[in-house]
Amino acid sequence: MHCPYCKNEDTKVLDSRVADDGGSIRRRRTCAACDRRFTTVEKMQLTVLKRSGATEPFNRDKAIAGVRKACKGRPVTDAQLACLGQEVEDALRLSGQAEFDANEVGLAILAPLRVLDEVAYLRFASVYRAFESVDDFDAEIKMLRLERAADDQPVQTG
């Protein structure tokens, strides 16, 4: 590790702590040459395995860009999309895996998107679940209606 102040390669770790629910490690360091202290953060790198077989680092902005297309014309703000992107990345990190199929990333987007906007959810789901006909849309809409009806049922206490 190079010192960010004097670029010396001889640095010493003073303290290490797990952060972000185990998703990263914060290290407090000191430079042997200039005696200045600095902090580094090590994060688990998430990678996405594409259909072509190539891998690339997970990019939250790229995931949000796909969702933004599904949200076109819908009352969804950039702030809501940013929160959705964070939620998806957190879910991927909490799974404990480091590599995901591109399809798994798309599927991880579906649940928070459904909460955010059902129309955008249907648009996005039609791609990631490979809807082939109107019947696929109809079945998904029926499922959404059933779940909404179940959520609207009053809770009975006995």
Backbone hydrogen bonds, N-H to C=O, Kabsch-Sander energy under -0.5 kcal/mol:
donor,donor_aa,acceptor,acceptor_aa,energy
3,C,8,N,-2.6
7,K,3,C,-1.6
11,T,9,E,-1.2
12,K,30,T,-2.8
14,L,12,K,-0.5
14,L,28,R,-3.5
15,D,28,R,-1.4
17,R,26,R,-2.6
19,A,24,S,-3.0
22,G,19,A,-0.8
23,G,19,A,-0.5
23,G,20,D,-1.7
24,S,19,A,-1.8
25,I,42,E,-2.4
26,R,17,R,-3.1
27,R,40,T,-2.9
28,R,15,D,-3.0
29,R,27,R,-0.5
29,R,38,F,-3.3
30,T,12,K,-2.3
31,C,36,R,-2.1
32,A,10,D,-2.5
35,D,31,C,-1.4
38,F,29,R,-2.0
40,T,27,R,-2.7
42,E,25,I,-2.9
43,K,41,V,-0.5
44,M,23,G,-1.8
46,L,44,M,-0.6
47,T,98,A,-3.0
48,V,56,E,-3.4
49,L,100,F,-3.5
50,K,48,V,-0.7
50,K,54,A,-3.1
53,G,50,K,-2.1
56,E,48,V,-1.8
58,F,46,L,-3.1
60,R,58,F,-0.5
63,A,59,N,-1.9
64,I,60,R,-2.6
65,A,61,D,-2.0
66,G,62,K,-1.5
67,V,63,A,-1.7
68,R,64,I,-3.0
69,K,65,A,-1.4
70,A,66,G,-1.2
71,C,67,V,-1.6
72,K,69,K,-1.0
74,R,71,C,-2.8
76,V,74,R,-2.3
81,L,77,T,-2.0
82,A,78,D,-2.4
83,C,79,A,-2.2
84,L,80,Q,-2.2
85,G,81,L,-2.5
86,Q,82,A,-2.1
87,E,83,C,-2.5
88,V,84,L,-2.5
89,E,85,G,-2.4
90,D,86,Q,-2.7
91,A,87,E,-2.2
92,L,88,V,-2.4
93,R,89,E,-2.6
94,L,90,D,-2.7
95,S,91,A,-0.9
95,S,92,L,-0.6
96,G,93,R,-1.5
97,Q,92,L,-0.5
100,F,47,T,-2.4
102,A,49,L,-2.1
104,E,101,D,-0.6
105,V,101,D,-1.6
106,G,102,A,-1.9
107,L,103,N,-2.4
108,A,104,E,-2.1
109,I,105,V,-1.1
110,L,106,G,-0.9
111,A,107,L,-0.7
113,L,109,I,-2.0
114,R,110,L,-2.5
115,V,111,A,-1.5
116,L,112,P,-1.7
117,D,113,L,-3.0
121,Y,117,D,-2.2
122,L,118,E,-2.3
123,R,119,V,-2.2
124,F,120,A,-2.7
125,A,121,Y,-3.4
126,S,122,L,-1.9
127,V,123,R,-0.8
127,V,124,F,-1.0
128,Y,124,F,-2.2
129,R,125,A,-2.9
130,A,127,V,-0.9
131,F,126,S,-1.8
136,D,133,S,-0.7
137,F,133,S,-1.2
138,D,134,V,-2.8
139,A,135,D,-2.6
140,E,136,D,-1.9
141,I,137,F,-2.6
142,K,138,D,-2.5
143,M,139,A,-2.1
144,L,140,E,-2.3
145,R,141,I,-2.5
146,L,142,K,-2.5
147,E,143,M,-2.5
148,R,144,L,-2.4
149,A,145,R,-2.5
150,A,146,L,-2.3
151,D,147,E,-2.2
152,D,148,R,-1.7
153,Q,149,A,-0.6
153,Q,150,A,-0.7
